[in-house]
Amino acid sequence: MSVLVGADDDGRRFLNGTFDEFTQAPPPHTDTRPAFVSTREHRRFVEFADTVRSHRFIGLCYGPPGIGKTLSARHYAGTDDWEQWYPLARNGGLLPPVPEGVQQSRTAFFTPTVAATIKQIDQGLPRACQQVSWAIDHARYGHVDPYVHPESQHSGNTELLIIDEADRLKTAGLEQVRDFYDRHHMGVILIGMPGIEKRLARYPQLYSRIGFAHEYRPLRSDELTAVVTQRLPAPDPGDSGLAHTAALAAIVRATNGNFRLADRLVTQIRRVLDINGHTHLTPEAVDAAQEALLIGH
């Protein structure tokens, strides 16, 4: 059985604990991300977000880090497409169509900074909602005049506001969110870590407005396997796929349904395969990749 070689951050390779310089490293894979996979947890989040948006309540989504909460929320709101489109809108000129995901979700996405002040939150929340509301009117009319289309000016077209990293909000910040919610007819989703639901219980005025709570759970093993398979080489036909299956099982065991950890591990596996010039996934490649990562649960 061949011994696999790993690599450190400087591009050197190591074998049995010693380092050697590459004579010529093989070209790396082009890191093309696969299409978004609608997992069971994402579909549960979509149902939750639709309900909050429809009833205009405050919803609370919580779960361990790295399991896909932010990814699901950004996909629901069409944030990735929005972040590419909106800078073009600010520069003026001929604009491409407003992203379809933004038009359908009518959702603003806001992430407070670690040291966000009351002023930053007070300005950031309405700005995020007004931008989306303006885009909806722009898609409908082609030109937005705040005197003719006042809904844009007052965020009237925005139906849902998602606040990621809600754990960063201090007492005054949470009060600012409550005040904003009371002044606007839209749903609000707070996304945070486990335990945020107990923390918010200490703020009765805000807590009484929470209509739905959603626990985001880790990926199931079959779904995690489907997600990582998209980014890994095809099975070796010479071994009936046994090594490939064993390697996938090792990835599932190591990551325990954590999407972020699986993404890091798959990236490292592809790096190990490149270094060794292998074209098929093996358990040895997974073991070598794990040794180069800080993996914990």
Backbone as a ProteinNet text record, in pm:
[ID]
protein_1_A
[PRIMARY]
MSVLVGADDDGRRFLNGTFDEFTQAPPPHTDTRPAFVSTREHRRFVEFADTVRSHRFIGLCYGPPGIGKTLSARHYAGTDDWEQWYPLARNGGLLPPVPEGVQQSRTAFFTPTVAATIKQIDQGLPRACQQVSWAIDHARYGHVDPYVHPESQHSGNTELLIIDEADRLKTAGLEQVRDFYDRHHMGVILIGMPGIEKRLARYPQLYSRIGFAHEYRPLRSDELTAVVTQRLPAPDPGDSGLAHTAALAAIVRATNGNFRLADRLVTQIRRVLDINGHTHLTPEAVDAAQEALLIGH
[TERTIARY]
85.3	0	89	61.7	144	116.7	220.6	207.9	175.4	70.1	30.4	111.4	129.5	205.8	108.9	130.9	52	130.6	79	149.9	124.3	225.3	204.7	165.7	147.4	96.9	196.8	327.3	426.2	442.4	362.3	370.9	475.4	536.3	631.5	555.7	616.3	551.1	621.6	546.2	608.8	576.5	671.7	657.7	723.9	642.8	693	757.5	696.6	739.5	853.9	908.3	1016.7	970	1032.6	991.7	1090	1037.6	1118.6	1056	1138	1086	1034.7	927.6	878.5	978.5	995.5	1067.2	971.8	850.8	748	613.4	533.5	402.6	304.7	215.3	113.7	16.2	-46.2	-139.5	-259	-305.4	-418.5	-548.7	-647.6	-781.5	-839	-920.9	-999.3	-1115.4	-1120.5	-1219.6	-1354	-1424.9	-1558.4	-1659.9	-1729	-1825.6	-1946.4	-1999.5	-2116.8	-2241.8	-2344.4	-2471.7	-2523.9	-2601.4	-2656.7	-2743.1	-2722.5	-2798	-2908.1	-3030.4	-3144.1	-3160.3	-3101.5	-3108.3	-3239.3	-3260.6	-3381.8	-3383.8	-3270	-3265.3	-3291	-3241.5	-3269.1	-3418.3	-3479.7	-3623.5	-3703.2	-3658.2	-3723.1	-3705.5	-3587.8	-3564.7	-3653.3	-3667	-3750.8	-3895.4	-3946.4	-4083.4	-4095.6	-3994.7	-3992	-3988.4	-3899.4	-3887.1	-4015	-4075.3	-4200.7	-4309.9	-4313.3	-4415.5	-4393.6	-4268.3	-4237.6	-4270.6	-4234.7	-4260.5	-4410.2	-4484.6	-4628.2	-4702.8	-4667	-4739.4	-4679.5	-4562.6	-4497.4	-4465	-4415.6	-4371.2	-4219.2	-4164.8	-4021.9	-3994.7	-3900.6	-3862.6	-3719.7	-3693	-3560.8	-3507.4	-3390.8	-3325.7	-3192.4	-3168.7	-3044.2	-2990.8	-2861.2	-2796.1	-2645.8	-2572.4	-2426.8	-2359.3	-2236	-2166.2	-2130	-2135.4	-2087.7	-2185.8	-2312.5	-2405.9	-2490.7	-2475.2	-2543.4	-2651.8	-2663.2	-2768.4	-2754.1	-2634.7	-2611.8	-2625.2	-2574.4	-2583.1	-2728.1	-2811.1	-2953.2	-3020.1	-2987.9	-3050.7	-3010	-2882.2	-2835.4	-2895.8	-2909.6	-2971.1	-3118.4	-3186.7	-3328.5	-3346.9	-3259	-3272	-3211.6	-3138	-3070.1	-2955.2	-2888.6	-2788	-2665	-2621.2	-2502.6	-2524.5	-2639.3	-2669.9	-2688.2	-2746.9	-2769	-2636.9	-2540.2	-2411.5	-2334.3	-2366.9	-2307	-2384.5	-2516.3	-2599.9	-2599	-2607.2	-2627.9	-2513.1	-2386.3	-2280.7	-2298.2	-2352.7	-2379.2	-2488.3	-2588.2	-2697.3	-2646.9	-2551.1	-2497.6	-2415.8	-2355.4	-2272.3	-2353.5	-2482.1	-2566.9	-2545.9	-2604.1	-2591.6	-2694.4	-2674.1	-2766.7	-2747.5	-2856.9	-2848.7	-2898.3	-2835.4	-2893.1	-3020.6	-3102.2	-3225.5	-3197.8	-3288.9	-3279.4	-3282.2	-3193.1	-3189.2	-3325.4	-3357.9	-3488.9	-3509.9	-3404	-3417.7	-3457.6	-3405.4	-3440	-3585	-3629.4	-3767.2	-3865.9	-3830	-3920.6	-3923	-3806	-3799.6	-3837.1	-3808	-3829.5	-3770.7	-3649.5	-3585.3	-3453.6	-3433.5	-3307.4	-3223.8	-3094	-3001.3	-2903.7	-2894.1	-2810.6	-2726.2	-2595.2	-2504.1	-2437.7	-2466.5	-2400.7	-2253	-2172.7	-2031.9	-2016.6	-1896.8	-1873.9	-1894.9	-1851	-1862.3	-1964.7	-2074.4	-2176.1	-2234.1	-2239.9	-2298.7	-2448.2	-2516.6	-2658.9	-2682.8	-2596	-2611.6	-2595.9	-2497.8	-2476.6	-2595.9	-2651.5	-2769.7	-2889.6	-2904.6	-3016.9	-3015.3	-2896.9	-2886	-2882.4	-2822.7	-2803.3	-2930.9	-3019	-3142.9	-3231.2	-3266.5	-3351.6	-3281.9	-3149.2	-3078.1	-3087.9	-3066.6	-3073.1	-3212.9	-3315.2	-3453.4	-3493	-3448.5	-3482.1	-3415.9	-3295.8	-3227.1	-3302.9	-3347.7	-3424.1	-3558	-3623.6	-3751.8	-3736.7	-3627.2	-3600	-3579.9	-3507.9	-3482.2	-3611.8	-3704	-3833.2	-3907.6	-3910.4	-3975.7	-3902.1	-3770	-3692.4	-3723.8	-3739.7	-3774.5	-3913.9	-4001	-4139.6	-4156.9	-4091.5	-4115.5	-3996.8	-3878.9	-3760.7	-3698.2	-3775.8	-3724.6	-3801.8	-3731.5	-3795.6	-3791.9	-3908.1	-3921.8	-3984.5	-3914	-3967.4	-4098.2	-4129.1	-4255.4	-4370.5	-4336.3	-4438.2	-4449.6	-4336.4	-4333.3	-4284.8	-4367.9	-4324.5	-4293.9	-4341.9	-4314.6	-4164	-4090	-3945.9	-3881.6	-3923	-3862	-3883.8	-3994.9	-4029.8	-4018.2	-3941.7	-3916.4	-4044.3	-4145.2	-4273.3	-4274.3	-4177.8	-4173.3	-4093.4	-4024.4	-3945.7	-4034.6	-4044	-4136	-4066.6	-3934.2	-3862	-3721.9	-3678.9	-3542.9	-3475.7	-3362.9	-3286.8	-3163	-3146	-3029.7	-2942.8	-2829.7	-2735.5	-2645.6	-2582.1	-2492	-2561.6	-2685.7	-2762.3	-2702.6	-2614.3	-2548.9	-2464.8	-2423.9	-2342.1	-2421.1	-2552.1	-2634.9	-2642	-2605.1	-2616.8	-2760.3	-2783.7	-2919.7	-2978.1	-2899.7	-2949.8	-2974.1	-2889	-2907.6	-3034.8	-3064.5	-3187.8	-3310.1	-3299.5	-3409.1	-3426.6	-3315.4	-3323.4	-3394.9	-3367.1	-3435	-3584.2	-3618.5	-3760.6	-3830.7	-3764.8	-3825	-3843.6	-3743.7	-3755.4	-3869.9	-3881.7	-3989.3	-4125.9	-4137.4	-4265.9	-4307.1	-4208.5	-4237.3	-4256.4	-4232.4	-4241.7	-4322.9	-4394.6	-4479.7	-4401.8	-4314.3	-4235	-4196.8	-4162.7	-4112.8	-3963.9	-3917.3	-3775.3	-3729.2	-3613.9	-3553.8	-3418.9	-3399.5	-3271.9	-3201.9	-3078.6	-3002.3	-2887.1	-2876.3	-2771.4	-2733.2	-2652.1	-2600.7	-2699.3	-2684.2	-2769.3	-2752.8	-2862.7	-2861.1	-2914.5	-2923	-2974.8	-3121.7	-3192.8	-3334.8	-3350.8	-3256.9	-3262.5	-3221.2	-3125.8	-3083	-3195.5	-3265.7	-3372.8	-3490.5	-3502.8	-3611.8	-3598.6	-3478.8	-3458.9	-3506.1	-3550.5	-3600.4	-3746.8	-3838.1	-3978.8	-4045.5	-4010	-4076	-4041.8	-3918	-3878.5	-3925.3	-3908.2	-3939.4	-4087.3	-4173.4	-4317.8	-4357.4	-4269.3	-4298.6	-4246.6	-4173.5	-4121.8	-4233.8	-4270.2	-4380.7	-4335.6	-4211.4	-4163.8	-4017.4	-3982.6	-3843.7	-3808.3	-3689.4	-3647.4	-3506.6	-3490.1	-3358.5	-3301.2	-3188.7	-3122.9	-3028.7	-3051.7	-2976	-2867.8	-2766.7	-2660.6	-2717	-2640.4	-2680.9	-2685.3	-2779.8	-2782.3	-2669.9	-2629.9	-2515.1	-2537.1	-2659.3	-2683.2	-2676.1	-2724.3	-2720.1	-2577.7	-2503.7	-2364.5	-2285	-2311.6	-2244	-2275.5	-2401.3	-2440.3	-2373.3	-2358.6	-2297.9	-2149.9	-2075.2	-1929.9	-1895.6	-1983.1	-1955.3	-1941.9	-2014.1	-2008.5	-1868.8	-1790.5	-1659.3	-1543.3	-1573.7	-1468.7	-1458.3	-1340.9	-1325.2	-1419.5	-1440.7	-1526.2	-1456.7	-1534.2	-1474	-1379.9	-1284.4	-1192.5	-1264.9	-1287.9	-1359.2	-1283.8	-1156.1	-1077.2	-1101.9	-1161.3	-1185.2	-1333.3	-1417.6	-1564.3	-1619.4	-1545.4	-1593.3	-1582	-1516.7	-1508.4	-1426.4	-1312.6	-1229	-1300.8	-1371.9	-1446.8	-1554.2	-1626.9	-1732.4	-1673.9	-1561.6	-1497.3	-1447.4	-1396.8	-1348.6	-1462.8	-1576	-1692.5	-1741.4	-1742.3	-1783.4	-1689.3	-1560	-1463	-1487.1	-1524.7	-1554.2	-1675.8	-1778.5	-1900.4	-1870.7	-1790.5	-1756.1	-1675.8	-1583.6	-1495	-1567.4	-1666.2	-1731.2	-1862.2	-1923.3	-2043.2	-2154.8	-2172.8	-2282.3	-2255.4	-2131.7	-2098.2	-2055.1	-2134.1	-2109.8	-1977.6	-1948.1	-1825.6	-1702	-1706.8	-1593.3	-1576.7	-1687.8	-1681.2	-1620.5	-1656.8	-1601.1	-1450.2	-1402.6	-1258.5	-1187.1	-1248.6	-1185	-1177.4	-1284.2	-1284.4	-1178.9	-1167	-1064.3	-925.2	-900.4	-769.8	-748.3	-854.4	-843.1	-802.5	-864.7	-830.4	-686.3	-641.6	-502.4	-406.3	-438.8	-355.8	-352.4	-466.5	-471.3	-386.1	-390.8	-308.7	-160.3	-120.4	20.8	73.3	-9.8	32.8	2.2	-63.7	-95.3	-199.8	-288.6	-394	-520.9	-594	-718.2	-842.5	-826.2	-942.2	-933.8	-1049.7	-1058	-1029.6	-949.2	-917	-922.9	-940.2	-937.5	-804.6	-694.8	-564.1	-558.1	-622.9	-626.5	-703.6	-813	-890.8	-808.1	-735.8	-652.6	-544	-478.7	-373.2	-430.1	-550.2	-612.9	-651.3	-701.1	-739.7	-620.7	-505.5	-386.2	-345.5	-384.5	-347	-453.2	-563.3	-669.8	-688.8	-740.3	-781.1	-927.6	-953	-1090.1	-1136.6	-1246.2	-1307	-1455.5	-1526	-1672.5	-1720.3
-119.4	0	124.5	220	339.3	432.3	504.6	601.5	736.9	801.7	930.1	1041.5	1144.6	1260.9	1373.7	1445.2	1563.7	1687	1805.2	1929.5	2032.2	2114.5	2223.8	2348.1	2461.3	2582	2646.5	2611.1	2670.4	2593.8	2489.2	2412.8	2304.1	2279.2	2169.9	2041.1	1929.4	1802.3	1734.3	1652.4	1581.3	1433.3	1351.6	1207.5	1152.2	1081	1025	1131.2	1250.4	1353.4	1439.9	1421	1504.3	1579.8	1696.2	1782.8	1776.8	1780.6	1791.9	1899.5	1964.5	2066	1999.2	2055.2	2008.4	2043.9	1956.9	1994.1	2065.5	2013.6	2080.1	2028.7	2117.7	2077.4	2066.5	1967.7	1956.9	2072.9	2110.8	2223.6	2189.3	2285.4	2258	2248.2	2185.2	2180.5	2321.3	2345.4	2468.2	2451.1	2537.3	2520.1	2578.2	2504.2	2544.7	2485	2571	2525.6	2462.9	2352.3	2288.8	2372.1	2337.8	2405.2	2380.2	2475.9	2463.5	2338	2261.6	2138.5	2166.1	2143.1	2164.9	2044.4	2052.9	1944.3	1949.7	1847.9	1844.7	1962.8	1995.4	2107.3	2239.4	2253.8	2376.8	2387.8	2278.3	2283.2	2316.6	2267.4	2303.8	2452.5	2505.6	2648.7	2731.6	2688.5	2761.9	2767.4	2655.2	2653.7	2748.4	2747.9	2836.8	2983.5	3016.8	3155.2	3202.4	3115.7	3152.9	3183.3	3106.9	3128.1	3259.6	3287.4	3415.1	3531.8	3517.7	3623.6	3644.6	3537	3546.9	3609	3567.8	3614.2	3739.4	3783.2	3905.2	3895	3779.7	3760.5	3773.3	3762.3	3746.5	3597.9	3546.7	3406.4	3392.9	3282.4	3256.5	3126	3132.1	3013.5	2995.9	2877.4	2854.9	2714.8	2700.4	2572.2	2585.9	2473.7	2477	2545.5	2592.3	2658.3	2560.8	2608.8	2531	2432.6	2434.4	2333.9	2385.3	2513.2	2562.5	2665.6	2722.7	2822	2943.4	2999.9	3119.9	3089.2	2975.5	2937.3	2925.4	2862.7	2850.4	2986.7	3072.6	3204.6	3289.5	3286	3363.4	3312.4	3181.1	3125.8	3164.2	3159.4	3196.6	3341.8	3430.2	3572.7	3611	3520.6	3554.4	3651.5	3642	3740.8	3738.4	3620	3613.2	3689.1	3667.9	3740.6	3889.5	3920.4	4060	4135.6	4071.9	4137.5	4161.2	4089.3	4116.5	4223.9	4228.6	4321.7	4462	4475.6	4607.2	4705.5	4663.9	4761.3	4821.4	4744.3	4797.7	4903.4	4880.4	4976.4	5108.2	5100.7	5222.3	5303.6	5236.2	5306.9	5369	5335.9	5392.4	5323.6	5381.9	5323.2	5213.9	5138.8	5032.5	4914.6	4873.5	4766.9	4634.2	4523.9	4392.8	4374.9	4275.9	4254.9	4230	4274	4246.2	4095.1	4039.7	3894	3836	3726.2	3663.9	3622.6	3573.1	3531.4	3645.3	3764.6	3881.8	3921.7	3917	3952.9	3856.5	3728.9	3630.3	3633.7	3648.5	3640.5	3772.3	3884.4	4016.7	4021.8	3972.4	3954.8	4030.8	4107.3	4176.2	4092.9	4094.7	4016.6	4113	4106.6	4201.1	4125.1	4157.8	4097.5	4208.8	4221.7	4325.8	4294	4397.1	4376.4	4337	4291.9	4246.2	4360.2	4479.9	4595.1	4694.8	4645	4733	4826.5	4954.7	5053	5067.1	5135.6	5159.6	5237.9	5334.6	5415.1	5329.7	5240	5153.4	5062.1	5007.9	4922.1	5004.1	5123.6	5210.8	5251.2	5269	5305.1	5182.9	5073.7	4957	4881.4	4866.4	4790.6	4855.2	4984.5	5043.8	5052.3	5072.7	5081.9	4949.2	4838.1	4707	4682	4719.3	4696	4790.7	4915.4	5011.4	4974.5	4922.2	4883	4772.5	4672.6	4564	4615.8	4702	4757.2	4839.9	4916.5	4994	4902	4790.9	4698.1	4635.9	4606.8	4550.2	4648.6	4776.7	4878.3	4899.8	4890.5	4906.8	4794.6	4672.9	4561.1	4579.2	4645.6	4661.8	4780.2	4893.8	5016.6	5060	5007.6	5049.1	5177.1	5260.5	5384.8	5409.4	5447.9	5464.8	5610.9	5669.9	5805.6	5794.4	5835.8	5817.2	5890.3	5992.2	6062.1	5987.1	5913.6	5835.7	5696	5641	5505.7	5511.6	5559.8	5578	5446.9	5334.7	5207	5181	5225.4	5206.2	5281.7	5405.7	5490.6	5435.2	5370.2	5323.3	5171.4	5106.3	4961.8	4879.9	4937.2	4868.5	4743.1	4728.4	4608.4	4495.2	4524.2	4421.8	4349.7	4217.9	4141.2	4065.7	4051.2	3975.4	4032.1	4043.9	4086.5	3973.5	3922.8	3818.5	3882.3	3865.4	3918.2	3801	3787	3679.4	3722.3	3624	3652.2	3738.4	3701.9	3781.8	3777.4	3681.1	3675.2	3800	3870.3	3990.1	4108.3	4101.9	4214	4218.7	4332.1	4352.9	4395.6	4427.7	4462.6	4577.4	4685.2	4800.8	4765.2	4678.9	4637.4	4557	4469.4	4392.5	4482.8	4584.4	4680.7	4757.8	4785.7	4855	4768.3	4638.2	4545.5	4543.1	4536.6	4535.2	4662.8	4776.7	4903.7	4909.1	4859.9	4858.4	4767.9	4652.5	4558.8	4622	4692.4	4753.7	4862.4	4925.2	5037	4994.5	4867.7	4822.3	4693.4	4680.5	4562.9	4456.9	4385.8	4280.5	4178.6	4057.1	3956	3974.6	3923.3	3931.9	3794.5	3750	3624.8	3655.7	3608.8	3620.3	3484.9	3482.4	3358.5	3362.6	3258.9	3257.4	3117.3	3112.1	2986.9	2925.2	2795.5	2736.3	2812.8	2836.3	2913.9	3053.9	3101.6	3235.8	3244.6	3132.1	3132.9	3155.9	3104.9	3127	3270	3322.1	3460.5	3557.8	3536.8	3628.8	3622.7	3510.8	3499.8	3603	3660.1	3761.7	3899.3	3910.2	4037.4	4018.1	4030.8	3993.5	4069.9	4198.2	4273.9	4218.9	4177.3	4115.9	3971	3898.1	3754.9	3730.4	3821.6	3804.1	3818.4	3874.9	3893.9	3779.2	3685.7	3571.3	3469.8	3450.7	3360.4	3220	3205.9	3075.6	3058.4	2938.5	2902.5	2780.7	2782.4	2675.1	2631.1	2504.1	2449.3	2389.7	2443	2394.2	2281.9	2163.3	2045.1	2009.4	1932.5	1890	1805.8	1797.8	1718.2	1569.9	1499.8	1354.6	1294.8	1173.9	1112.7	1096.9	1060	1042.1	1175.1	1282.2	1413	1467.2	1447.4	1490.7	1417.8	1288.7	1210.8	1267.1	1301.2	1356.9	1490.8	1572.3	1704.8	1693.5	1612.7	1605	1529.3	1438.1	1361.8	1452.6	1563.8	1656.2	1714.3	1722.3	1787	1688	1560.4	1459.1	1379.8	1318	1240.2	1119.9	1069.3	952.4	827.6	723.6	599.7	535.7	462.1	386.7	260.1	243.2	124.3	-4.9	4.5	-115.9	-183.9	-112.5	-175.8	-184.2	-174.8	-184	-75.7	32.8	143.5	122.7	14.5	-13.2	91.7	130.8	231.5	366	398.3	523.9	526.8	416.9	409.6	419.5	350.5	356	496.8	566.9	703.5	798	783.4	866.9	842.5	716.4	684.6	748.2	751.8	814.4	964.7	1027.9	1171.3	1199.4	1117.3	1135.1	1119.3	1017.5	996.6	1114.7	1166.2	1272.4	1404.9	1432	1563.5	1565	1449.1	1438.9	1535	1549.2	1631	1779.8	1821.6	1964.2	2005.2	2090.7	2127.3	2202.1	2295.8	2375	2287.5	2196.4	2106	2013.3	1966	1880.6	1955.6	2082	2162.9	2177.4	2202.7	2215.2	2083.4	1973.9	1843.8	1804.7	1829.7	1796.8	1879.2	2006.4	2090.1	2033.3	1988.1	1931.8	1797.4	1717.9	1589.8	1613	1707.1	1737	1785.1	1857.1	1903.3	1784.5	1690.6	1571.5	1489.2	1475	1399.8	1467.5	1599.7	1672.8	1647.8	1656.8	1642.5	1505	1403.2	1266.7	1221.4	1306.9	1270.9	1162.2	1149.5	1048.5	1106.1	1022.7	1067.2	1005.9	921.4	856.9	872.2	877.4	894.7	762.5	769.8	651.8	686.7	588	615.6	675.3	636.5	690.9	841.5	887.7	1032	1105.3	1044.8	1105.5	1112.5	1005.3	1003.9	1110.8	1122.1	1222.9	1363.9	1386.6	1518.9	1551.5	1452.3	1475.9	1516.8	1461.5	1492.2	1639.3	1701.5	1840.8	1939.9	1889.5	1976.1	1964	2072.9	2066.9	2027.1	1899.7	1849	1818	1878.5	1853	1870.9	1823.8	1831	1904.9
0	0	0	-85.2	-94.5	21.7	62.5	170.5	109.7	162.1	107.1	169.8	91.6	134.5	161.8	271.5	301.1	263.5	300.8	268.5	375.6	404	498.2	420.6	490.6	428.2	333	340.6	253.5	122.6	102.3	-20.3	-12.3	104.8	118.9	149	116.4	143.4	259.8	332.6	442.3	433.2	473.8	469.2	594.2	675.9	800.8	889.9	892.1	985	937.9	816.7	766.6	643.6	621	510.8	395.3	273.8	153.6	65.8	-14.9	-105.5	-233.1	-287.5	-416.6	-526.5	-617.8	-739.6	-834	-843.5	-923.2	-877.4	-820.7	-770.4	-885.7	-880.7	-985.3	-975.1	-1083.3	-1078.7	-991	-910.8	-822.5	-899.1	-833.1	-890.9	-898	-996	-997.5	-900.2	-800.2	-694.2	-736.5	-815.2	-857.3	-760.9	-691.7	-593.6	-661.6	-606.3	-666.1	-643.8	-716.3	-697.4	-556.4	-507.2	-372.4	-362.7	-256.3	-234.5	-133.1	-172.6	-83.4	8.5	125.9	222.6	300.4	380.3	463.5	560.1	619.1	712.6	642.2	519	445.5	413.7	376.3	346.7	472.9	586.5	712.6	740	709.7	730.1	637.3	512.1	417.2	467.8	517.4	571.4	690	775.3	891.7	848.5	753.1	707.8	638.6	558	491.5	593.3	701.3	803.9	876.6	913.2	979.6	887.3	762.9	664.7	644.4	640.3	616.3	733.8	855.1	974.2	1035.8	982.5	1032	1180.7	1223.7	1360.6	1367.2	1488.1	1507	1522.1	1444.9	1453.5	1503.1	1570	1626.4	1569.8	1504.3	1449.6	1520.8	1575.4	1648.5	1620.8	1637.2	1613.8	1627.8	1637.1	1652.7	1535	1552.3	1442	1331.3	1207.8	1094.6	1034.2	1076	1024.6	908.3	872.1	752.4	775.4	894.3	921.1	829.8	829.2	748.2	599.6	557.1	416.1	371.7	453.3	419.4	412.9	510.6	514.7	394.7	359.9	245.4	115	103.6	-17.4	-24.8	87.9	90.1	46.3	94.9	64.8	-69.3	-134.2	-258.6	-236.3	-120.5	-81.7	-171	-213.5	-298.7	-429.1	-492.4	-615.6	-588.1	-474.2	-437.5	-421.9	-359.2	-335.5	-464.6	-569.1	-699.7	-775.6	-754.1	-829.4	-770.2	-639.5	-579.4	-604.8	-602.3	-636.9	-776	-868.8	-1002.5	-995.8	-909.5	-894.9	-837	-747.8	-686.6	-785.7	-882.4	-979.9	-1092.7	-1098.6	-1202.9	-1336.7	-1441.6	-1574.2	-1597	-1705.1	-1741.1	-1646.9	-1582.2	-1482.5	-1538.1	-1496	-1527	-1445.2	-1478.7	-1403.2	-1254.8	-1172.6	-1028.7	-1008.9	-927	-909	-874.6	-939.3	-920.6	-775.4	-710.4	-571.1	-480	-505	-424.1	-447.7	-573.7	-603.4	-538.5	-534	-478	-325.4	-264.1	-118	-50.9	-117.3	-57.8	83.4	93.3	223.2	228.6	335.8	360.6	456.9	435.6	518.1	583.9	717.1	792.2	893.1	896.7	993.7	1073	1202.5	1282.4	1301.8	1312.1	1342.2	1489.2	1524.2	1661.7	1760.4	1724.4	1815	1762.4	1708.4	1649.7	1755.9	1722.6	1812	1784.1	1874.5	1854.4	1726.4	1699.9	1579.3	1454.3	1455	1338.7	1315.1	1421.7	1408.2	1363.5	1423.2	1391.3	1244.8	1188.2	1046.6	955.7	1004	920	889.5	987.5	966	859.9	873.1	768.2	633.2	634.3	506.2	430.6	500.3	435.2	379	455.1	410.5	297.4	305	200.4	67.6	74.1	-49.3	-121.4	-46.5	-107.7	-159.6	-82.1	-123.8	-251.5	-259	-380.3	-499.8	-479	-588.9	-640.9	-549.6	-592.1	-680.7	-639.4	-721.4	-853.1	-849.9	-972.2	-1071.5	-1019.7	-1107.1	-1166.5	-1092.6	-1137	-1231.9	-1200.3	-1276	-1361.6	-1333.7	-1408.8	-1358	-1291	-1232.9	-1103.6	-999.7	-869.4	-828.4	-814	-761.9	-623.1	-516.6	-381.1	-356.4	-438.5	-420.8	-487.5	-595.3	-665.3	-606.1	-561.8	-506.6	-361	-270.7	-131.5	-59.8	-114.3	-49.1	-41.7	-141.5	-141.2	-26.6	-10.5	90.7	230.7	254.1	388.1	403.4	314.8	322.3	308.4	246.2	240	156.1	64.4	-18.1	45.4	153.3	222.3	322.9	308.5	391.8	504.4	494.3	597	613.3	737.9	770.6	847.7	795.5	863	925.1	1055.8	1127.3	1168	1102.1	1133.6	1249.2	1315.5	1428.4	1533.2	1565.1	1660.8	1801.3	1828.6	1958.4	1984.5	1878.9	1895.2	1950.6	1943.3	1987.1	2139.6	2193.8	2337.9	2370.4	2495.9	2539.5	2458.4	2442.9	2367.9	2221.3	2164.9	2026.7	2008	2102.4	2095.7	2107.9	2192	2203.3	2073.1	2005.9	1877.6	1774.5	1774.9	1683.4	1713.2	1841.3	1878.3	1833.8	1853.8	1813.5	1662.3	1587.9	1441.7	1399.1	1463	1429.9	1456.7	1568.5	1602.6	1503.8	1440	1350.4	1204.9	1174.2	1035.7	1028.1	917.6	899.4	822.7	894.5	831.2	937.9	892.5	983.3	1007.1	1119.1	1155.2	1202.6	1153.6	1199.3	1262.1	1384	1453.2	1446.8	1396.1	1385.2	1484.7	1568.5	1669.1	1711.5	1814.6	1867.2	1966	1997	2101	2232.3	2298.4	2421.8	2403.8	2279.1	2257.3	2296	2283.1	2320.4	2470.2	2551	2695.6	2730.6	2656.7	2680.7	2650.3	2538.4	2500.8	2597.3	2668.6	2766	2877.1	2893.2	2996.4	2951.3	2825.1	2773.1	2733.5	2829.7	2804.6	2691.8	2673.3	2567.1	2429.4	2410.8	2283.9	2277.1	2384.6	2386.3	2358.8	2405.9	2385.8	2239.6	2158.8	2017	1931.1	1990.9	1916.5	1896.1	1771.1	1742.2	1704.8	1655.2	1609.1	1647.8	1685.8	1713.9	1629.4	1573.8	1482.8	1519	1551.9	1580.3	1452.3	1408.9	1287.4	1327.8	1273.6	1316.1	1214.6	1256.2	1163.7	1049.5	941	825.9	861.1	803.3	816.3	732.2	766.5	700	549.7	508.7	365.2	290.9	353.9	289.5	285.7	393.7	394.2	286.9	270.2	166	27.9	4.4	-125.4	-151.1	-46	-61.9	-94.7	-19.1	-40.2	-168.2	-211.7	-333.1	-454.3	-454.8	-567.6	-588.1	-482	-490.3	-488.3	-493.5	-485.2	-615.5	-642.6	-765.6	-770	-888.6	-907.6	-852.4	-819.9	-768.5	-869.4	-817.7	-902.5	-949.9	-1079.5	-1127.6	-1100.7	-1069.1	-1047.1	-914.3	-816	-685.3	-651.7	-753.2	-735.9	-644.1	-627.5	-546	-397.4	-352.4	-209	-136	-192.5	-128	-123.4	-229.9	-235.1	-125.6	-112.3	-10.8	129.7	153.1	284.3	315.1	213.4	233.8	267.9	199	229.6	371.9	413.1	550	651.4	619.4	709.6	720.3	609.1	611.3	698.9	685	763.8	912.5	947.7	1088.7	1144.1	1065	1113	1130.8	1045.4	1047.4	1124.5	1144.2	1228.1	1184.6	1054.5	1003.8	1001.3	1031.6	1032	891.4	828.7	689.5	672.6	761.2	748.1	762.5	858.1	877.9	758.6	702.6	584.1	466.8	450.8	342.5	357	478.3	501.4	475.3	519.6	502.2	354.9	280.6	137.8	63.5	99.4	36.9	61.9	184.9	218.3	148.1	134.3	63.5	-81.5	-145.5	-284.9	-295.4	-196.3	-195.2	-183.1	-94.9	-78.1	-206.9	-271.8	-397.4	-504.3	-509.2	-605.8	-580.8	-456	-422.3	-462.8	-442.6	-471.2	-612.8	-690.1	-827.7	-838.7	-736.5	-740	-802.2	-866.5	-931.7	-870.6	-768.8	-706.8	-554.6	-492.1	-347.8	-276.6	-170.7	-91	56.8	143.9	288.3	333.3	267.4	304.1	279.2	173	145.6	254.4	302.3	409.6	537.4	569.1	690.3	683	566.8	551.1	563.7	510.9	520	663.7	737.1	875.6	961.4	933.2	1013.2	998.8	890.3	865.7	915.2	971.4	1017.5	1167.6	1227	1366.7	1368.5	1389	1382.9	1524.5	1559.8	1689.9	1680.6	1778.9	1773.6	1897.9
[MASK]
+++++++++++++++++++++++++++++++++++++++++++++++++++++++++++++++++++++++++++++++++++++++++++++++++++++++++++++++++++++++++++++++++++++++++++++++++++++++++++++++++++++++++++++++++++++++++++++++++++++++++++++++++++++++++++++++++++++++++++++++++++++++++++++++++++++++++++++++++++++++++++++++++++++++++

